[in-house]
Amino acid sequence: MVFMGWSAPARDIAKRLGRCAKEVKTSRRMADTIHPTKSVEQRLAELEEQFAEMRARVLGLKPFEKDWRRTVGMMPDDEYSRSAARLGREWRVQADKD
């Protein structure tokens, strides 16, 4: 799967959903080979149970606690912060030259 431009939490959720979908496909194929004579009602009940389990997993996912939105603006706007930013810029410029 390609997740270019997606945020880290969105990529993580998409990957987890992909794994859940693969698990359901695998379990359904196994169920069809083991019990090919199951009634439609039985198969529907199993699918509803699997869906409820997947739904609980997805709804239970929590976003990352720390992302860039919580980090931006954390440094106070004072002399020390501006000095640190200036020194960091100078160091990066020097590192790029090397």
Phi and psi in radians as a Rosetta constraint file:
Dihedral C 1 N 2 CA 2 C 2 CIRCULARHARMONIC -1.918 0.35
Dihedral N 2 CA 2 C 2 N 3 CIRCULARHARMONIC 2.207 0.35
Dihedral C 2 N 3 CA 3 C 3 CIRCULARHARMONIC -2.149 0.35
Dihedral N 3 CA 3 C 3 N 4 CIRCULARHARMONIC 0.683 0.35
Dihedral C 3 N 4 CA 4 C 4 CIRCULARHARMONIC -1.105 0.35
Dihedral N 4 CA 4 C 4 N 5 CIRCULARHARMONIC 2.309 0.35
Dihedral C 4 N 5 CA 5 C 5 CIRCULARHARMONIC 1.473 0.35
Dihedral N 5 CA 5 C 5 N 6 CIRCULARHARMONIC -0.013 0.35
Dihedral C 5 N 6 CA 6 C 6 CIRCULARHARMONIC -1.530 0.35
Dihedral N 6 CA 6 C 6 N 7 CIRCULARHARMONIC 2.608 0.35
Dihedral C 6 N 7 CA 7 C 7 CIRCULARHARMONIC -1.279 0.35
Dihedral N 7 CA 7 C 7 N 8 CIRCULARHARMONIC 2.799 0.35
Dihedral C 7 N 8 CA 8 C 8 CIRCULARHARMONIC -1.002 0.35
Dihedral N 8 CA 8 C 8 N 9 CIRCULARHARMONIC -0.797 0.35
Dihedral C 8 N 9 CA 9 C 9 CIRCULARHARMONIC -1.094 0.35
Dihedral N 9 CA 9 C 9 N 10 CIRCULARHARMONIC -0.662 0.35
Dihedral C 9 N 10 CA 10 C 10 CIRCULARHARMONIC -1.160 0.35
Dihedral N 10 CA 10 C 10 N 11 CIRCULARHARMONIC -0.717 0.35
Dihedral C 10 N 11 CA 11 C 11 CIRCULARHARMONIC -1.070 0.35
Dihedral N 11 CA 11 C 11 N 12 CIRCULARHARMONIC -0.763 0.35
Dihedral C 11 N 12 CA 12 C 12 CIRCULARHARMONIC -1.085 0.35
Dihedral N 12 CA 12 C 12 N 13 CIRCULARHARMONIC -0.781 0.35
Dihedral C 12 N 13 CA 13 C 13 CIRCULARHARMONIC -1.126 0.35
Dihedral N 13 CA 13 C 13 N 14 CIRCULARHARMONIC -0.751 0.35
Dihedral C 13 N 14 CA 14 C 14 CIRCULARHARMONIC -1.094 0.35
Dihedral N 14 CA 14 C 14 N 15 CIRCULARHARMONIC -0.711 0.35
Dihedral C 14 N 15 CA 15 C 15 CIRCULARHARMONIC -1.139 0.35
Dihedral N 15 CA 15 C 15 N 16 CIRCULARHARMONIC -0.731 0.35
Dihedral C 15 N 16 CA 16 C 16 CIRCULARHARMONIC -1.136 0.35
Dihedral N 16 CA 16 C 16 N 17 CIRCULARHARMONIC -0.703 0.35
Dihedral C 16 N 17 CA 17 C 17 CIRCULARHARMONIC -1.109 0.35
Dihedral N 17 CA 17 C 17 N 18 CIRCULARHARMONIC -0.684 0.35
Dihedral C 17 N 18 CA 18 C 18 CIRCULARHARMONIC -1.057 0.35
Dihedral N 18 CA 18 C 18 N 19 CIRCULARHARMONIC -0.742 0.35
Dihedral C 18 N 19 CA 19 C 19 CIRCULARHARMONIC -1.143 0.35
Dihedral N 19 CA 19 C 19 N 20 CIRCULARHARMONIC -0.704 0.35
Dihedral C 19 N 20 CA 20 C 20 CIRCULARHARMONIC -1.097 0.35
Dihedral N 20 CA 20 C 20 N 21 CIRCULARHARMONIC -0.747 0.35
Dihedral C 20 N 21 CA 21 C 21 CIRCULARHARMONIC -1.110 0.35
Dihedral N 21 CA 21 C 21 N 22 CIRCULARHARMONIC -0.700 0.35
Dihedral C 21 N 22 CA 22 C 22 CIRCULARHARMONIC -1.107 0.35
Dihedral N 22 CA 22 C 22 N 23 CIRCULARHARMONIC -0.703 0.35
Dihedral C 22 N 23 CA 23 C 23 CIRCULARHARMONIC -1.081 0.35
Dihedral N 23 CA 23 C 23 N 24 CIRCULARHARMONIC -0.734 0.35
Dihedral C 23 N 24 CA 24 C 24 CIRCULARHARMONIC -1.164 0.35
Dihedral N 24 CA 24 C 24 N 25 CIRCULARHARMONIC -0.761 0.35
Dihedral C 24 N 25 CA 25 C 25 CIRCULARHARMONIC -1.055 0.35
Dihedral N 25 CA 25 C 25 N 26 CIRCULARHARMONIC -0.771 0.35
Dihedral C 25 N 26 CA 26 C 26 CIRCULARHARMONIC -1.116 0.35
Dihedral N 26 CA 26 C 26 N 27 CIRCULARHARMONIC -0.802 0.35
Dihedral C 26 N 27 CA 27 C 27 CIRCULARHARMONIC -1.174 0.35
Dihedral N 27 CA 27 C 27 N 28 CIRCULARHARMONIC -0.583 0.35
Dihedral C 27 N 28 CA 28 C 28 CIRCULARHARMONIC -1.188 0.35
Dihedral N 28 CA 28 C 28 N 29 CIRCULARHARMONIC -0.759 0.35
Dihedral C 28 N 29 CA 29 C 29 CIRCULARHARMONIC -1.065 0.35
Dihedral N 29 CA 29 C 29 N 30 CIRCULARHARMONIC -0.732 0.35
Dihedral C 29 N 30 CA 30 C 30 CIRCULARHARMONIC -1.120 0.35
Dihedral N 30 CA 30 C 30 N 31 CIRCULARHARMONIC -0.740 0.35
Dihedral C 30 N 31 CA 31 C 31 CIRCULARHARMONIC -1.109 0.35
Dihedral N 31 CA 31 C 31 N 32 CIRCULARHARMONIC -0.687 0.35
Dihedral C 31 N 32 CA 32 C 32 CIRCULARHARMONIC -1.164 0.35
Dihedral N 32 CA 32 C 32 N 33 CIRCULARHARMONIC -0.593 0.35
Dihedral C 32 N 33 CA 33 C 33 CIRCULARHARMONIC -1.407 0.35
Dihedral N 33 CA 33 C 33 N 34 CIRCULARHARMONIC -0.563 0.35
Dihedral C 33 N 34 CA 34 C 34 CIRCULARHARMONIC -1.367 0.35
Dihedral N 34 CA 34 C 34 N 35 CIRCULARHARMONIC -0.755 0.35
Dihedral C 34 N 35 CA 35 C 35 CIRCULARHARMONIC -2.200 0.35
Dihedral N 35 CA 35 C 35 N 36 CIRCULARHARMONIC 1.257 0.35
Dihedral C 35 N 36 CA 36 C 36 CIRCULARHARMONIC -1.219 0.35
Dihedral N 36 CA 36 C 36 N 37 CIRCULARHARMONIC -0.241 0.35
Dihedral C 36 N 37 CA 37 C 37 CIRCULARHARMONIC -1.764 0.35
Dihedral N 37 CA 37 C 37 N 38 CIRCULARHARMONIC 0.240 0.35
Dihedral C 37 N 38 CA 38 C 38 CIRCULARHARMONIC -1.088 0.35
Dihedral N 38 CA 38 C 38 N 39 CIRCULARHARMONIC 2.567 0.35
Dihedral C 38 N 39 CA 39 C 39 CIRCULARHARMONIC -1.314 0.35
Dihedral N 39 CA 39 C 39 N 40 CIRCULARHARMONIC 2.819 0.35
Dihedral C 39 N 40 CA 40 C 40 CIRCULARHARMONIC -1.061 0.35
Dihedral N 40 CA 40 C 40 N 41 CIRCULARHARMONIC -0.678 0.35
Dihedral C 40 N 41 CA 41 C 41 CIRCULARHARMONIC -1.105 0.35
Dihedral N 41 CA 41 C 41 N 42 CIRCULARHARMONIC -0.721 0.35
Dihedral C 41 N 42 CA 42 C 42 CIRCULARHARMONIC -1.140 0.35
Dihedral N 42 CA 42 C 42 N 43 CIRCULARHARMONIC -0.790 0.35
Dihedral C 42 N 43 CA 43 C 43 CIRCULARHARMONIC -1.112 0.35
Dihedral N 43 CA 43 C 43 N 44 CIRCULARHARMONIC -0.698 0.35
Dihedral C 43 N 44 CA 44 C 44 CIRCULARHARMONIC -1.111 0.35
Dihedral N 44 CA 44 C 44 N 45 CIRCULARHARMONIC -0.736 0.35
Dihedral C 44 N 45 CA 45 C 45 CIRCULARHARMONIC -1.073 0.35
Dihedral N 45 CA 45 C 45 N 46 CIRCULARHARMONIC -0.729 0.35
Dihedral C 45 N 46 CA 46 C 46 CIRCULARHARMONIC -1.138 0.35
Dihedral N 46 CA 46 C 46 N 47 CIRCULARHARMONIC -0.751 0.35
Dihedral C 46 N 47 CA 47 C 47 CIRCULARHARMONIC -1.117 0.35
Dihedral N 47 CA 47 C 47 N 48 CIRCULARHARMONIC -0.696 0.35
Dihedral C 47 N 48 CA 48 C 48 CIRCULARHARMONIC -1.100 0.35
Dihedral N 48 CA 48 C 48 N 49 CIRCULARHARMONIC -0.680 0.35
Dihedral C 48 N 49 CA 49 C 49 CIRCULARHARMONIC -1.142 0.35
Dihedral N 49 CA 49 C 49 N 50 CIRCULARHARMONIC -0.774 0.35
Dihedral C 49 N 50 CA 50 C 50 CIRCULARHARMONIC -1.110 0.35
Dihedral N 50 CA 50 C 50 N 51 CIRCULARHARMONIC -0.711 0.35
Dihedral C 50 N 51 CA 51 C 51 CIRCULARHARMONIC -1.090 0.35
Dihedral N 51 CA 51 C 51 N 52 CIRCULARHARMONIC -0.759 0.35
Dihedral C 51 N 52 CA 52 C 52 CIRCULARHARMONIC -1.072 0.35
Dihedral N 52 CA 52 C 52 N 53 CIRCULARHARMONIC -0.681 0.35
Dihedral C 52 N 53 CA 53 C 53 CIRCULARHARMONIC -1.163 0.35
Dihedral N 53 CA 53 C 53 N 54 CIRCULARHARMONIC -0.781 0.35
Dihedral C 53 N 54 CA 54 C 54 CIRCULARHARMONIC -1.118 0.35
Dihedral N 54 CA 54 C 54 N 55 CIRCULARHARMONIC -0.704 0.35
Dihedral C 54 N 55 CA 55 C 55 CIRCULARHARMONIC -1.096 0.35
Dihedral N 55 CA 55 C 55 N 56 CIRCULARHARMONIC -0.734 0.35
Dihedral C 55 N 56 CA 56 C 56 CIRCULARHARMONIC -1.111 0.35
Dihedral N 56 CA 56 C 56 N 57 CIRCULARHARMONIC -0.665 0.35
Dihedral C 56 N 57 CA 57 C 57 CIRCULARHARMONIC -1.117 0.35
Dihedral N 57 CA 57 C 57 N 58 CIRCULARHARMONIC -0.828 0.35
Dihedral C 57 N 58 CA 58 C 58 CIRCULARHARMONIC -1.143 0.35
Dihedral N 58 CA 58 C 58 N 59 CIRCULARHARMONIC -0.786 0.35
Dihedral C 58 N 59 CA 59 C 59 CIRCULARHARMONIC -1.202 0.35
Dihedral N 59 CA 59 C 59 N 60 CIRCULARHARMONIC -0.382 0.35
Dihedral C 59 N 60 CA 60 C 60 CIRCULARHARMONIC -1.442 0.35
Dihedral N 60 CA 60 C 60 N 61 CIRCULARHARMONIC -0.162 0.35
Dihedral C 60 N 61 CA 61 C 61 CIRCULARHARMONIC -1.201 0.35
Dihedral N 61 CA 61 C 61 N 62 CIRCULARHARMONIC 2.441 0.35
Dihedral C 61 N 62 CA 62 C 62 CIRCULARHARMONIC -2.071 0.35
Dihedral N 62 CA 62 C 62 N 63 CIRCULARHARMONIC 2.515 0.35
Dihedral C 62 N 63 CA 63 C 63 CIRCULARHARMONIC -1.197 0.35
Dihedral N 63 CA 63 C 63 N 64 CIRCULARHARMONIC 2.804 0.35
Dihedral C 63 N 64 CA 64 C 64 CIRCULARHARMONIC -1.027 0.35
Dihedral N 64 CA 64 C 64 N 65 CIRCULARHARMONIC 2.488 0.35
Dihedral C 64 N 65 CA 65 C 65 CIRCULARHARMONIC -1.196 0.35
Dihedral N 65 CA 65 C 65 N 66 CIRCULARHARMONIC -0.649 0.35
Dihedral C 65 N 66 CA 66 C 66 CIRCULARHARMONIC -2.119 0.35
Dihedral N 66 CA 66 C 66 N 67 CIRCULARHARMONIC 2.063 0.35
Dihedral C 66 N 67 CA 67 C 67 CIRCULARHARMONIC -2.321 0.35
Dihedral N 67 CA 67 C 67 N 68 CIRCULARHARMONIC 3.105 0.35
Dihedral C 67 N 68 CA 68 C 68 CIRCULARHARMONIC -1.092 0.35
Dihedral N 68 CA 68 C 68 N 69 CIRCULARHARMONIC -0.495 0.35
Dihedral C 68 N 69 CA 69 C 69 CIRCULARHARMONIC -1.154 0.35
Dihedral N 69 CA 69 C 69 N 70 CIRCULARHARMONIC -0.518 0.35
Dihedral C 69 N 70 CA 70 C 70 CIRCULARHARMONIC -1.453 0.35
Dihedral N 70 CA 70 C 70 N 71 CIRCULARHARMONIC -0.335 0.35
Dihedral C 70 N 71 CA 71 C 71 CIRCULARHARMONIC -1.523 0.35
Dihedral N 71 CA 71 C 71 N 72 CIRCULARHARMONIC -0.645 0.35
Dihedral C 71 N 72 CA 72 C 72 CIRCULARHARMONIC -1.051 0.35
Dihedral N 72 CA 72 C 72 N 73 CIRCULARHARMONIC 2.293 0.35
Dihedral C 72 N 73 CA 73 C 73 CIRCULARHARMONIC 1.442 0.35
Dihedral N 73 CA 73 C 73 N 74 CIRCULARHARMONIC 0.167 0.35
Dihedral C 73 N 74 CA 74 C 74 CIRCULARHARMONIC -1.340 0.35
Dihedral N 74 CA 74 C 74 N 75 CIRCULARHARMONIC -0.485 0.35
Dihedral C 74 N 75 CA 75 C 75 CIRCULARHARMONIC -1.398 0.35
Dihedral N 75 CA 75 C 75 N 76 CIRCULARHARMONIC 2.371 0.35
Dihedral C 75 N 76 CA 76 C 76 CIRCULARHARMONIC -1.224 0.35
Dihedral N 76 CA 76 C 76 N 77 CIRCULARHARMONIC 2.704 0.35
Dihedral C 76 N 77 CA 77 C 77 CIRCULARHARMONIC -1.577 0.35
Dihedral N 77 CA 77 C 77 N 78 CIRCULARHARMONIC 1.440 0.35
Dihedral C 77 N 78 CA 78 C 78 CIRCULARHARMONIC -2.363 0.35
Dihedral N 78 CA 78 C 78 N 79 CIRCULARHARMONIC -3.120 0.35
Dihedral C 78 N 79 CA 79 C 79 CIRCULARHARMONIC -1.031 0.35
Dihedral N 79 CA 79 C 79 N 80 CIRCULARHARMONIC -0.744 0.35
Dihedral C 79 N 80 CA 80 C 80 CIRCULARHARMONIC -1.162 0.35
Dihedral N 80 CA 80 C 80 N 81 CIRCULARHARMONIC -0.710 0.35
Dihedral C 80 N 81 CA 81 C 81 CIRCULARHARMONIC -1.162 0.35
Dihedral N 81 CA 81 C 81 N 82 CIRCULARHARMONIC -0.765 0.35
Dihedral C 81 N 82 CA 82 C 82 CIRCULARHARMONIC -1.120 0.35
Dihedral N 82 CA 82 C 82 N 83 CIRCULARHARMONIC -0.669 0.35
Dihedral C 82 N 83 CA 83 C 83 CIRCULARHARMONIC -1.140 0.35
Dihedral N 83 CA 83 C 83 N 84 CIRCULARHARMONIC -0.750 0.35
Dihedral C 83 N 84 CA 84 C 84 CIRCULARHARMONIC -1.096 0.35
Dihedral N 84 CA 84 C 84 N 85 CIRCULARHARMONIC -0.732 0.35
Dihedral C 84 N 85 CA 85 C 85 CIRCULARHARMONIC -1.122 0.35
Dihedral N 85 CA 85 C 85 N 86 CIRCULARHARMONIC -0.737 0.35
Dihedral C 85 N 86 CA 86 C 86 CIRCULARHARMONIC -1.116 0.35
Dihedral N 86 CA 86 C 86 N 87 CIRCULARHARMONIC -0.796 0.35
Dihedral C 86 N 87 CA 87 C 87 CIRCULARHARMONIC -1.106 0.35
Dihedral N 87 CA 87 C 87 N 88 CIRCULARHARMONIC -0.679 0.35
Dihedral C 87 N 88 CA 88 C 88 CIRCULARHARMONIC -1.107 0.35
Dihedral N 88 CA 88 C 88 N 89 CIRCULARHARMONIC -0.745 0.35
Dihedral C 88 N 89 CA 89 C 89 CIRCULARHARMONIC -1.062 0.35
Dihedral N 89 CA 89 C 89 N 90 CIRCULARHARMONIC -0.824 0.35
Dihedral C 89 N 90 CA 90 C 90 CIRCULARHARMONIC -1.060 0.35
Dihedral N 90 CA 90 C 90 N 91 CIRCULARHARMONIC -0.737 0.35
Dihedral C 90 N 91 CA 91 C 91 CIRCULARHARMONIC -1.105 0.35
Dihedral N 91 CA 91 C 91 N 92 CIRCULARHARMONIC -0.738 0.35
Dihedral C 91 N 92 CA 92 C 92 CIRCULARHARMONIC -1.156 0.35
Dihedral N 92 CA 92 C 92 N 93 CIRCULARHARMONIC -0.703 0.35
Dihedral C 92 N 93 CA 93 C 93 CIRCULARHARMONIC -1.083 0.35
Dihedral N 93 CA 93 C 93 N 94 CIRCULARHARMONIC -0.795 0.35
Dihedral C 93 N 94 CA 94 C 94 CIRCULARHARMONIC -1.111 0.35
Dihedral N 94 CA 94 C 94 N 95 CIRCULARHARMONIC -0.734 0.35
Dihedral C 94 N 95 CA 95 C 95 CIRCULARHARMONIC -1.133 0.35
Dihedral N 95 CA 95 C 95 N 96 CIRCULARHARMONIC -0.627 0.35
Dihedral C 95 N 96 CA 96 C 96 CIRCULARHARMONIC -1.173 0.35
Dihedral N 96 CA 96 C 96 N 97 CIRCULARHARMONIC -0.572 0.35
Dihedral C 96 N 97 CA 97 C 97 CIRCULARHARMONIC -1.228 0.35
Dihedral N 97 CA 97 C 97 N 98 CIRCULARHARMONIC -0.592 0.35
